[in-house]
Amino acid sequence: MLQYRINRYKEMGNGSMCQNLNQQLQRLMAGKGVQ
């Protein structure tokens, strides 16, 4: 879901929002790794 949104924002060229979503994704991945 989040990955899809990131790709959408990349296509639209919305750099700052894309970065924000990427950070969220990194946090989610890190959280899953810890558990």
mmCIF file of the N, C-alpha and C atoms, coordinates in Angstrom:
data_MODEL
# 
_entry.id   MODEL 
# 
loop_
_atom_site.group_PDB 
_atom_site.id 
_atom_site.type_symbol 
_atom_site.label_atom_id 
_atom_site.label_alt_id 
_atom_site.label_comp_id 
_atom_site.label_asym_id 
_atom_site.label_entity_id 
_atom_site.label_seq_id 
_atom_site.pdbx_PDB_ins_code 
_atom_site.Cartn_x 
_atom_site.Cartn_y 
_atom_site.Cartn_z 
_atom_site.occupancy 
_atom_site.B_iso_or_equiv 
_atom_site.pdbx_formal_charge 
_atom_site.auth_seq_id 
_atom_site.auth_comp_id 
_atom_site.auth_asym_id 
_atom_site.auth_atom_id 
_atom_site.pdbx_PDB_model_num 
ATOM 1   N N  . MET A 1 1  ? 0.839  -1.203 0.000   1.00 0.00 ? 1  MET A N  1 
ATOM 2   C CA . MET A 1 1  ? 0.000  0.000  0.000   1.00 0.00 ? 1  MET A CA 1 
ATOM 3   C C  . MET A 1 1  ? 0.874  1.253  0.000   1.00 0.00 ? 1  MET A C  1 
ATOM 4   N N  . LEU A 1 2  ? 1.776  1.322  0.978   1.00 0.00 ? 2  LEU A N  1 
ATOM 5   C CA . LEU A 1 2  ? 2.660  2.479  1.088   1.00 0.00 ? 2  LEU A CA 1 
ATOM 6   C C  . LEU A 1 2  ? 3.589  2.565  -0.115  1.00 0.00 ? 2  LEU A C  1 
ATOM 7   N N  . GLN A 1 3  ? 4.068  1.401  -0.536  1.00 0.00 ? 3  GLN A N  1 
ATOM 8   C CA . GLN A 1 3  ? 4.953  1.347  -1.705  1.00 0.00 ? 3  GLN A CA 1 
ATOM 9   C C  . GLN A 1 3  ? 4.242  1.919  -2.934  1.00 0.00 ? 3  GLN A C  1 
ATOM 10  N N  . TYR A 1 4  ? 2.981  1.570  -3.091  1.00 0.00 ? 4  TYR A N  1 
ATOM 11  C CA . TYR A 1 4  ? 2.174  2.066  -4.206  1.00 0.00 ? 4  TYR A CA 1 
ATOM 12  C C  . TYR A 1 4  ? 2.083  3.585  -4.164  1.00 0.00 ? 4  TYR A C  1 
ATOM 13  N N  . ARG A 1 5  ? 1.834  4.124  -2.969  1.00 0.00 ? 5  ARG A N  1 
ATOM 14  C CA . ARG A 1 5  ? 1.721  5.572  -2.805  1.00 0.00 ? 5  ARG A CA 1 
ATOM 15  C C  . ARG A 1 5  ? 3.038  6.262  -3.146  1.00 0.00 ? 5  ARG A C  1 
ATOM 16  N N  . ILE A 1 6  ? 4.148  5.677  -2.721  1.00 0.00 ? 6  ILE A N  1 
ATOM 17  C CA . ILE A 1 6  ? 5.463  6.243  -3.029  1.00 0.00 ? 6  ILE A CA 1 
ATOM 18  C C  . ILE A 1 6  ? 5.659  6.322  -4.542  1.00 0.00 ? 6  ILE A C  1 
ATOM 19  N N  . ASN A 1 7  ? 5.311  5.249  -5.236  1.00 0.00 ? 7  ASN A N  1 
ATOM 20  C CA . ASN A 1 7  ? 5.456  5.233  -6.693  1.00 0.00 ? 7  ASN A CA 1 
ATOM 21  C C  . ASN A 1 7  ? 4.568  6.286  -7.343  1.00 0.00 ? 7  ASN A C  1 
ATOM 22  N N  . ARG A 1 8  ? 3.367  6.455  -6.821  1.00 0.00 ? 8  ARG A N  1 
ATOM 23  C CA . ARG A 1 8  ? 2.444  7.460  -7.342  1.00 0.00 ? 8  ARG A CA 1 
ATOM 24  C C  . ARG A 1 8  ? 3.045  8.854  -7.189  1.00 0.00 ? 8  ARG A C  1 
ATOM 25  N N  . TYR A 1 9  ? 3.584  9.144  -6.010  1.00 0.00 ? 9  TYR A N  1 
ATOM 26  C CA . TYR A 1 9  ? 4.163  10.459 -5.758  1.00 0.00 ? 9  TYR A CA 1 
ATOM 27  C C  . TYR A 1 9  ? 5.390  10.698 -6.628  1.00 0.00 ? 9  TYR A C  1 
ATOM 28  N N  . LYS A 1 10 ? 6.173  9.649  -6.862  1.00 0.00 ? 10 LYS A N  1 
ATOM 29  C CA . LYS A 1 10 ? 7.340  9.770  -7.741  1.00 0.00 ? 10 LYS A CA 1 
ATOM 30  C C  . LYS A 1 10 ? 6.893  10.163 -9.145  1.00 0.00 ? 10 LYS A C  1 
ATOM 31  N N  . GLU A 1 11 ? 5.836  9.529  -9.628  1.00 0.00 ? 11 GLU A N  1 
ATOM 32  C CA . GLU A 1 11 ? 5.316  9.818  -10.961 1.00 0.00 ? 11 GLU A CA 1 
ATOM 33  C C  . GLU A 1 11 ? 4.830  11.261 -11.048 1.00 0.00 ? 11 GLU A C  1 
ATOM 34  N N  . MET A 1 12 ? 4.198  11.733 -9.995  1.00 0.00 ? 12 MET A N  1 
ATOM 35  C CA . MET A 1 12 ? 3.672  13.093 -9.960  1.00 0.00 ? 12 MET A CA 1 
ATOM 36  C C  . MET A 1 12 ? 4.786  14.110 -9.730  1.00 0.00 ? 12 MET A C  1 
ATOM 37  N N  . GLY A 1 13 ? 5.957  13.633 -9.324  1.00 0.00 ? 13 GLY A N  1 
ATOM 38  C CA . GLY A 1 13 ? 7.084  14.529 -9.114  1.00 0.00 ? 13 GLY A CA 1 
ATOM 39  C C  . GLY A 1 13 ? 7.002  15.278 -7.797  1.00 0.00 ? 13 GLY A C  1 
ATOM 40  N N  . ASN A 1 14 ? 6.254  14.727 -6.841  1.00 0.00 ? 14 ASN A N  1 
ATOM 41  C CA . ASN A 1 14 ? 6.113  15.367 -5.537  1.00 0.00 ? 14 ASN A CA 1 
ATOM 42  C C  . ASN A 1 14 ? 7.241  14.866 -4.635  1.00 0.00 ? 14 ASN A C  1 
ATOM 43  N N  . GLY A 1 15 ? 8.412  15.465 -4.759  1.00 0.00 ? 15 GLY A N  1 
ATOM 44  C CA . GLY A 1 15 ? 9.626  14.990 -4.094  1.00 0.00 ? 15 GLY A CA 1 
ATOM 45  C C  . GLY A 1 15 ? 9.533  14.941 -2.587  1.00 0.00 ? 15 GLY A C  1 
ATOM 46  N N  . SER A 1 16 ? 9.059  16.044 -1.962  1.00 0.00 ? 16 SER A N  1 
ATOM 47  C CA . SER A 1 16 ? 9.054  16.126 -0.499  1.00 0.00 ? 16 SER A CA 1 
ATOM 48  C C  . SER A 1 16 ? 8.130  15.081 0.110   1.00 0.00 ? 16 SER A C  1 
ATOM 49  N N  . MET A 1 17 ? 6.955  14.899 -0.474  1.00 0.00 ? 17 MET A N  1 
ATOM 50  C CA . MET A 1 17 ? 6.008  13.910 0.023   1.00 0.00 ? 17 MET A CA 1 
ATOM 51  C C  . MET A 1 17 ? 6.577  12.508 -0.172  1.00 0.00 ? 17 MET A C  1 
ATOM 52  N N  . CYS A 1 18 ? 7.235  12.304 -1.277  1.00 0.00 ? 18 CYS A N  1 
ATOM 53  C CA . CYS A 1 18 ? 7.854  11.009 -1.561  1.00 0.00 ? 18 CYS A CA 1 
ATOM 54  C C  . CYS A 1 18 ? 8.891  10.682 -0.493  1.00 0.00 ? 18 CYS A C  1 
ATOM 55  N N  . GLN A 1 19 ? 9.690  11.670 -0.117  1.00 0.00 ? 19 GLN A N  1 
ATOM 56  C CA . GLN A 1 19 ? 10.707 11.472 0.919   1.00 0.00 ? 19 GLN A CA 1 
ATOM 57  C C  . GLN A 1 19 ? 10.039 11.111 2.238   1.00 0.00 ? 19 GLN A C  1 
ATOM 58  N N  . ASN A 1 20 ? 8.962  11.802 2.559   1.00 0.00 ? 20 ASN A N  1 
ATOM 59  C CA . ASN A 1 20 ? 8.219  11.556 3.794   1.00 0.00 ? 20 ASN A CA 1 
ATOM 60  C C  . ASN A 1 20 ? 7.723  10.116 3.832   1.00 0.00 ? 20 ASN A C  1 
ATOM 61  N N  . LEU A 1 21 ? 7.140  9.654  2.743   1.00 0.00 ? 21 LEU A N  1 
ATOM 62  C CA . LEU A 1 21 ? 6.631  8.283  2.674   1.00 0.00 ? 21 LEU A CA 1 
ATOM 63  C C  . LEU A 1 21 ? 7.770  7.276  2.747   1.00 0.00 ? 21 LEU A C  1 
ATOM 64  N N  . ASN A 1 22 ? 8.895  7.610  2.118   1.00 0.00 ? 22 ASN A N  1 
ATOM 65  C CA . ASN A 1 22 ? 10.050 6.720  2.176   1.00 0.00 ? 22 ASN A CA 1 
ATOM 66  C C  . ASN A 1 22 ? 10.519 6.548  3.609   1.00 0.00 ? 22 ASN A C  1 
ATOM 67  N N  . GLN A 1 23 ? 10.516 7.633  4.379   1.00 0.00 ? 23 GLN A N  1 
ATOM 68  C CA . GLN A 1 23 ? 10.914 7.559  5.785   1.00 0.00 ? 23 GLN A CA 1 
ATOM 69  C C  . GLN A 1 23 ? 9.943  6.679  6.562   1.00 0.00 ? 23 GLN A C  1 
ATOM 70  N N  . GLN A 1 24 ? 8.661  6.836  6.304   1.00 0.00 ? 24 GLN A N  1 
ATOM 71  C CA . GLN A 1 24 ? 7.651  5.993  6.960   1.00 0.00 ? 24 GLN A CA 1 
ATOM 72  C C  . GLN A 1 24 ? 7.907  4.526  6.641   1.00 0.00 ? 24 GLN A C  1 
ATOM 73  N N  . LEU A 1 25 ? 8.206  4.255  5.380   1.00 0.00 ? 25 LEU A N  1 
ATOM 74  C CA . LEU A 1 25 ? 8.456  2.886  4.936   1.00 0.00 ? 25 LEU A CA 1 
ATOM 75  C C  . LEU A 1 25 ? 9.680  2.315  5.643   1.00 0.00 ? 25 LEU A C  1 
ATOM 76  N N  . GLN A 1 26 ? 10.748 3.110  5.734   1.00 0.00 ? 26 GLN A N  1 
ATOM 77  C CA . GLN A 1 26 ? 11.963 2.667  6.427   1.00 0.00 ? 26 GLN A CA 1 
ATOM 78  C C  . GLN A 1 26 ? 11.643 2.312  7.871   1.00 0.00 ? 26 GLN A C  1 
ATOM 79  N N  . ARG A 1 27 ? 10.833 3.145  8.540   1.00 0.00 ? 27 ARG A N  1 
ATOM 80  C CA . ARG A 1 27 ? 10.467 2.899  9.935   1.00 0.00 ? 27 ARG A CA 1 
ATOM 81  C C  . ARG A 1 27 ? 9.665  1.609  10.060  1.00 0.00 ? 27 ARG A C  1 
ATOM 82  N N  . LEU A 1 28 ? 8.741  1.394  9.134   1.00 0.00 ? 28 LEU A N  1 
ATOM 83  C CA . LEU A 1 28 ? 7.940  0.166  9.155   1.00 0.00 ? 28 LEU A CA 1 
ATOM 84  C C  . LEU A 1 28 ? 8.826  -1.057 8.990   1.00 0.00 ? 28 LEU A C  1 
ATOM 85  N N  . MET A 1 29 ? 9.746  -0.987 8.038   1.00 0.00 ? 29 MET A N  1 
ATOM 86  C CA . MET A 1 29 ? 10.653 -2.104 7.782   1.00 0.00 ? 29 MET A CA 1 
ATOM 87  C C  . MET A 1 29 ? 11.519 -2.373 9.007   1.00 0.00 ? 29 MET A C  1 
ATOM 88  N N  . ALA A 1 30 ? 12.022 -1.314 9.615   1.00 0.00 ? 30 ALA A N  1 
ATOM 89  C CA . ALA A 1 30 ? 12.861 -1.441 10.809  1.00 0.00 ? 30 ALA A CA 1 
ATOM 90  C C  . ALA A 1 30 ? 12.056 -2.075 11.945  1.00 0.00 ? 30 ALA A C  1 
ATOM 91  N N  . GLY A 1 31 ? 10.800 -1.640 12.100  1.00 0.00 ? 31 GLY A N  1 
ATOM 92  C CA . GLY A 1 31 ? 9.940  -2.171 13.150  1.00 0.00 ? 31 GLY A CA 1 
ATOM 93  C C  . GLY A 1 31 ? 9.675  -3.655 12.959  1.00 0.00 ? 31 GLY A C  1 
ATOM 94  N N  . LYS A 1 32 ? 9.427  -4.047 11.714  1.00 0.00 ? 32 LYS A N  1 
ATOM 95  C CA . LYS A 1 32 ? 9.175  -5.460 11.422  1.00 0.00 ? 32 LYS A CA 1 
ATOM 96  C C  . LYS A 1 32 ? 10.428 -6.283 11.672  1.00 0.00 ? 32 LYS A C  1 
ATOM 97  N N  . GLY A 1 33 ? 11.590 -5.698 11.367  1.00 0.00 ? 33 GLY A N  1 
ATOM 98  C CA . GLY A 1 33 ? 12.858 -6.387 11.574  1.00 0.00 ? 33 GLY A CA 1 
ATOM 99  C C  . GLY A 1 33 ? 13.111 -6.657 13.047  1.00 0.00 ? 33 GLY A C  1 
ATOM 100 N N  . VAL A 1 34 ? 12.726 -5.700 13.890  1.00 0.00 ? 34 VAL A N  1 
ATOM 101 C CA . VAL A 1 34 ? 12.948 -5.827 15.333  1.00 0.00 ? 34 VAL A CA 1 
ATOM 102 C C  . VAL A 1 34 ? 12.059 -6.926 15.903  1.00 0.00 ? 34 VAL A C  1 
ATOM 103 N N  . GLN A 1 35 ? 10.799 -6.952 15.459  1.00 0.00 ? 35 GLN A N  1 
ATOM 104 C CA . GLN A 1 35 ? 9.873  -7.970 15.944  1.00 0.00 ? 35 GLN A CA 1 
ATOM 105 C C  . GLN A 1 35 ? 10.213 -9.286 15.317  1.00 0.00 ? 35 GLN A C  1 
# 
